[in-house]
Amino acid sequence: MKYLIKSRPQAGFSLVEVALAVAIAALAIITLLGLLPQGLEMARKTALMVSDSNILEQVTHDMENAVFDQLPTQNVKRYFNDQGREVLQDAKDISFVVQIEPQLVVALPQAEKVQPYLKRMVIKIAASSSASYVFAPSNSANVPTYVTFNQLIAKTR
């Protein structure tokens, strides 16, 4: 009696199937690599916004807790490290330079007279490691490398 040996089909993938799988994987990887620079840029901008927010909160908190009549009347510079902690002017880990520009006269649009219990502070924050950073006014050719915030401080005591 003769035994018939049935051959099993070979397990595996054909060359066409492998080529298609590699092409699909390559397309996906190239797409993801194309998104990487945008993701990194967005992460950098987000980190900068968080730092600016923390510094602004700290500066504003300090001014709101100060005696109203002792708020600065001239431009003041403050320095912060990369974690948003205030450092001295001669520190080596300066990451942000902040300039506070007081504007002592505030007239609200609804009121025609000067508000004696309000002071406007213009707070400029630059991501710079140089303690001698100059907050120059911007023009069309020179885009400022700092962000500007306006804060009203009210006399509460």
Phi and psi in degrees as GROMACS dihedral restraints (atoms count N, CA, C in turn):
[ dihedral_restraints ]
;  ai    aj    ak    al  type     phi  dphi    fc
    3     4     5     6     1   -94.1    20    10
    4     5     6     7     1   134.1    20    10
    6     7     8     9     1   -93.5    20    10
    7     8     9    10     1   132.7    20    10
    9    10    11    12     1   -91.7    20    10
   10    11    12    13     1   124.0    20    10
   12    13    14    15     1   -95.6    20    10
   13    14    15    16     1   117.2    20    10
   15    16    17    18     1   -89.4    20    10
   16    17    18    19     1   129.0    20    10
   18    19    20    21     1   -84.5    20    10
   19    20    21    22     1   134.2    20    10
   21    22    23    24     1   -84.1    20    10
   22    23    24    25     1   147.0    20    10
   24    25    26    27     1   -65.2    20    10
   25    26    27    28     1   148.1    20    10
   27    28    29    30     1   -67.8    20    10
   28    29    30    31     1   131.4    20    10
   30    31    32    33     1   -80.3    20    10
   31    32    33    34     1   138.9    20    10
   33    34    35    36     1   139.8    20    10
   34    35    36    37     1  -173.8    20    10
   36    37    38    39     1  -113.4    20    10
   37    38    39    40     1   151.7    20    10
   39    40    41    42     1   -80.6    20    10
   40    41    42    43     1   166.8    20    10
   42    43    44    45     1   -62.3    20    10
   43    44    45    46     1   -36.7    20    10
   45    46    47    48     1   -65.7    20    10
   46    47    48    49     1   -42.1    20    10
   48    49    50    51     1   -64.9    20    10
   49    50    51    52     1   -41.6    20    10
   51    52    53    54     1   -65.1    20    10
   52    53    54    55     1   -42.6    20    10
   54    55    56    57     1   -62.5    20    10
   55    56    57    58     1   -42.1    20    10
   57    58    59    60     1   -65.3    20    10
   58    59    60    61     1   -41.4    20    10
   60    61    62    63     1   -63.3    20    10
   61    62    63    64     1   -42.7    20    10
   63    64    65    66     1   -65.2    20    10
   64    65    66    67     1   -40.1    20    10
   66    67    68    69     1   -64.0    20    10
   67    68    69    70     1   -43.3    20    10
   69    70    71    72     1   -65.4    20    10
   70    71    72    73     1   -43.6    20    10
   72    73    74    75     1   -64.0    20    10
   73    74    75    76     1   -41.6    20    10
   75    76    77    78     1   -63.8    20    10
   76    77    78    79     1   -40.3    20    10
   78    79    80    81     1   -63.4    20    10
   79    80    81    82     1   -42.7    20    10
   81    82    83    84     1   -65.1    20    10
   82    83    84    85     1   -43.1    20    10
   84    85    86    87     1   -65.6    20    10
   85    86    87    88     1   -42.1    20    10
   87    88    89    90     1   -64.1    20    10
   88    89    90    91     1   -39.6    20    10
   90    91    92    93     1   -63.3    20    10
   91    92    93    94     1   -45.4    20    10
   93    94    95    96     1   -64.6    20    10
   94    95    96    97     1   -39.7    20    10
   96    97    98    99     1   -66.5    20    10
   97    98    99   100     1   -30.1    20    10
   99   100   101   102     1   -69.4    20    10
  100   101   102   103     1   -28.5    20    10
  102   103   104   105     1   -83.6    20    10
  103   104   105   106     1   -16.4    20    10
  105   106   107   108     1   -59.0    20    10
  106   107   108   109     1   -48.4    20    10
  108   109   110   111     1   -60.9    20    10
  109   110   111   112     1   -38.5    20    10
  111   112   113   114     1   -66.0    20    10
  112   113   114   115     1   -39.9    20    10
  114   115   116   117     1   -64.9    20    10
  115   116   117   118     1   -40.9    20    10
  117   118   119   120     1   -66.0    20    10
  118   119   120   121     1   -40.5    20    10
  120   121   122   123     1   -65.0    20    10
  121   122   123   124     1   -41.3    20    10
  123   124   125   126     1   -65.5    20    10
  124   125   126   127     1   -38.7    20    10
  126   127   128   129     1   -64.8    20    10
  127   128   129   130     1   -39.4    20    10
  129   130   131   132     1   -65.2    20    10
  130   131   132   133     1   -44.7    20    10
  132   133   134   135     1   -65.2    20    10
  133   134   135   136     1   -38.2    20    10
  135   136   137   138     1   -65.4    20    10
  136   137   138   139     1   -43.5    20    10
  138   139   140   141     1   -62.2    20    10
  139   140   141   142     1   -39.1    20    10
  141   142   143   144     1   -66.3    20    10
  142   143   144   145     1   -39.9    20    10
  144   145   146   147     1   -65.6    20    10
  145   146   147   148     1   -38.5    20    10
  147   148   149   150     1   -65.6    20    10
  148   149   150   151     1   -43.8    20    10
  150   151   152   153     1   -62.2    20    10
  151   152   153   154     1   -46.5    20    10
  153   154   155   156     1   -59.0    20    10
  154   155   156   157     1   -42.2    20    10
  156   157   158   159     1   -63.8    20    10
  157   158   159   160     1   -44.5    20    10
  159   160   161   162     1   -64.2    20    10
  160   161   162   163     1   -42.5    20    10
  162   163   164   165     1   -66.1    20    10
  163   164   165   166     1   -44.6    20    10
  165   166   167   168     1   -60.2    20    10
  166   167   168   169     1   -42.1    20    10
  168   169   170   171     1   -62.9    20    10
  169   170   171   172     1   -41.8    20    10
  171   172   173   174     1   -66.7    20    10
  172   173   174   175     1   -45.6    20    10
  174   175   176   177     1   -64.0    20    10
  175   176   177   178     1   -44.9    20    10
  177   178   179   180     1   -63.9    20    10
  178   179   180   181     1   -42.4    20    10
  180   181   182   183     1   -60.2    20    10
  181   182   183   184     1   -43.9    20    10
  183   184   185   186     1   -61.0    20    10
  184   185   186   187     1   -41.8    20    10
  186   187   188   189     1   -71.2    20    10
  187   188   189   190     1   -37.8    20    10
  189   190   191   192     1   -68.3    20    10
  190   191   192   193     1   -28.5    20    10
  192   193   194   195     1   -89.7    20    10
  193   194   195   196     1    -7.3    20    10
  195   196   197   198     1   -79.1    20    10
  196   197   198   199     1   160.8    20    10
  198   199   200   201     1   -68.0    20    10
  199   200   201   202     1   130.4    20    10
  201   202   203   204     1   -55.5    20    10
  202   203   204   205     1   -42.6    20    10
  204   205   206   207     1   -73.8    20    10
  205   206   207   208     1   -11.0    20    10
  207   208   209   210     1  -105.0    20    10
  208   209   210   211     1    10.9    20    10
  210   211   212   213     1   -64.2    20    10
  211   212   213   214     1   151.7    20    10
  213   214   215   216     1   -60.8    20    10
  214   215   216   217     1   144.3    20    10
  216   217   218   219     1  -109.5    20    10
  217   218   219   220     1    -7.3    20    10
  219   220   221   222     1  -128.1    20    10
  220   221   222   223     1   166.5    20    10
  222   223   224   225     1   -59.4    20    10
  223   224   225   226     1   136.9    20    10
  225   226   227   228     1  -127.4    20    10
  226   227   228   229     1   137.5    20    10
  228   229   230   231     1  -108.7    20    10
  229   230   231   232     1   139.2    20    10
  231   232   233   234     1  -131.0    20    10
  232   233   234   235     1   156.7    20    10
  234   235   236   237     1  -128.2    20    10
  235   236   237   238     1   140.6    20    10
  237   238   239   240     1  -134.4    20    10
  238   239   240   241     1   150.7    20    10
  240   241   242   243     1   -89.2    20    10
  241   242   243   244     1  -175.2    20    10
  243   244   245   246     1   -68.7    20    10
  244   245   246   247     1   -14.3    20    10
  246   247   248   249     1   -97.2    20    10
  247   248   249   250     1     4.2    20    10
  249   250   251   252     1    82.7    20    10
  250   251   252   253     1    16.4    20    10
  252   253   254   255     1   -95.6    20    10
  253   254   255   256     1   139.7    20    10
  255   256   257   258     1   -70.7    20    10
  256   257   258   259     1   136.8    20    10
  258   259   260   261     1  -128.4    20    10
  259   260   261   262     1   169.2    20    10
  261   262   263   264     1   -76.8    20    10
  262   263   264   265     1   163.3    20    10
  264   265   266   267     1   -62.1    20    10
  265   266   267   268     1   -32.8    20    10
  267   268   269   270     1   -94.7    20    10
  268   269   270   271     1    12.7    20    10
  270   271   272   273     1   -70.5    20    10
  271   272   273   274     1   151.6    20    10
  273   274   275   276     1   -87.3    20    10
  274   275   276   277     1   -14.3    20    10
  276   277   278   279     1  -105.3    20    10
  277   278   279   280     1    33.7    20    10
  279   280   281   282     1   -69.2    20    10
  280   281   282   283     1   129.6    20    10
  282   283   284   285     1  -121.0    20    10
  283   284   285   286     1   -24.5    20    10
  285   286   287   288     1  -135.3    20    10
  286   287   288   289     1   138.9    20    10
  288   289   290   291     1  -114.9    20    10
  289   290   291   292     1   131.0    20    10
  291   292   293   294     1  -120.1    20    10
  292   293   294   295     1   132.2    20    10
  294   295   296   297     1  -118.3    20    10
  295   296   297   298     1   128.5    20    10
  297   298   299   300     1  -106.5    20    10
  298   299   300   301     1   119.5    20    10
  300   301   302   303     1  -113.5    20    10
  301   302   303   304     1   106.9    20    10
  303   304   305   306     1   -76.8    20    10
  304   305   306   307     1   141.5    20    10
  306   307   308   309     1  -124.1    20    10
  307   308   309   310     1   102.8    20    10
  309   310   311   312     1   -76.5    20    10
  310   311   312   313     1   -20.5    20    10
  312   313   314   315     1  -103.9    20    10
  313   314   315   316     1   121.5    20    10
  315   316   317   318     1  -124.7    20    10
  316   317   318   319     1   123.0    20    10
  318   319   320   321     1  -118.3    20    10
  319   320   321   322     1   120.2    20    10
  321   322   323   324     1   -78.9    20    10
  322   323   324   325     1   150.7    20    10
  324   325   326   327     1   -59.5    20    10
  325   326   327   328     1   -34.9    20    10
  327   328   329   330     1   -77.4    20    10
  328   329   330   331     1   -27.9    20    10
  330   331   332   333     1  -103.1    20    10
  331   332   333   334     1   140.2    20    10
  333   334   335   336     1   -92.3    20    10
  334   335   336   337     1    -8.2    20    10
  336   337   338   339     1  -107.1    20    10
  337   338   339   340     1   163.2    20    10
  339   340   341   342     1   -69.6    20    10
  340   341   342   343     1   139.0    20    10
  342   343   344   345     1   -92.8    20    10
  343   344   345   346     1   107.3    20    10
  345   346   347   348     1   -74.0    20    10
  346   347   348   349     1   -14.0    20    10
  348   349   350   351     1  -105.2    20    10
  349   350   351   352     1    15.6    20    10
  351   352   353   354     1  -130.1    20    10
  352   353   354   355     1   142.2    20    10
  354   355   356   357     1  -133.1    20    10
  355   356   357   358     1   136.0    20    10
  357   358   359   360     1   -96.8    20    10
  358   359   360   361     1   130.6    20    10
  360   361   362   363     1  -116.6    20    10
  361   362   363   364     1   124.7    20    10
  363   364   365   366     1   -95.2    20    10
  364   365   366   367     1   119.2    20    10
  366   367   368   369     1  -112.5    20    10
  367   368   369   370     1   119.2    20    10
  369   370   371   372     1  -111.0    20    10
  370   371   372   373     1   131.1    20    10
  372   373   374   375     1  -122.4    20    10
  373   374   375   376     1   123.0    20    10
  375   376   377   378     1  -117.5    20    10
  376   377   378   379     1   134.9    20    10
  378   379   380   381     1   -84.4    20    10
  379   380   381   382     1    89.9    20    10
  381   382   383   384     1  -145.7    20    10
  382   383   384   385     1   142.7    20    10
  384   385   386   387     1   -94.1    20    10
  385   386   387   388     1     2.7    20    10
  387   388   389   390     1   -95.2    20    10
  388   389   390   391     1   121.6    20    10
  390   391   392   393     1   -67.9    20    10
  391   392   393   394     1   -18.8    20    10
  393   394   395   396     1   -97.9    20    10
  394   395   396   397     1    22.3    20    10
  396   397   398   399     1   -57.6    20    10
  397   398   399   400     1   136.1    20    10
  399   400   401   402     1  -107.8    20    10
  400   401   402   403     1   124.1    20    10
  402   403   404   405     1   -85.2    20    10
  403   404   405   406     1    83.3    20    10
  405   406   407   408     1   -83.3    20    10
  406   407   408   409     1   146.3    20    10
  408   409   410   411     1   -65.0    20    10
  409   410   411   412     1   148.0    20    10
  411   412   413   414     1   -87.2    20    10
  412   413   414   415     1   150.3    20    10
  414   415   416   417     1  -133.9    20    10
  415   416   417   418     1  -177.2    20    10
  417   418   419   420     1   -62.9    20    10
  418   419   420   421     1   -31.7    20    10
  420   421   422   423     1   -86.8    20    10
  421   422   423   424     1   -28.2    20    10
  423   424   425   426     1  -113.6    20    10
  424   425   426   427     1    97.2    20    10
  426   427   428   429     1   -77.1    20    10
  427   428   429   430     1   131.6    20    10
  429   430   431   432     1   -64.9    20    10
  430   431   432   433     1   146.2    20    10
  432   433   434   435     1  -105.1    20    10
  433   434   435   436     1    30.0    20    10
  435   436   437   438     1  -138.6    20    10
  436   437   438   439     1   163.9    20    10
  438   439   440   441     1  -110.0    20    10
  439   440   441   442     1   149.0    20    10
  441   442   443   444     1  -120.0    20    10
  442   443   444   445     1   135.0    20    10
  444   445   446   447     1  -127.0    20    10
  445   446   447   448     1   144.8    20    10
  447   448   449   450     1  -110.6    20    10
  448   449   450   451     1   132.8    20    10
  450   451   452   453     1  -134.0    20    10
  451   452   453   454     1   129.8    20    10
  453   454   455   456     1   -94.6    20    10
  454   455   456   457     1   128.6    20    10
  456   457   458   459     1  -109.2    20    10
  457   458   459   460     1   125.0    20    10
  459   460   461   462     1  -101.9    20    10
  460   461   462   463     1   144.5    20    10
  462   463   464   465     1   -76.6    20    10
  463   464   465   466     1   119.1    20    10
  465   466   467   468     1  -113.9    20    10
  466   467   468   469     1   -10.6    20    10
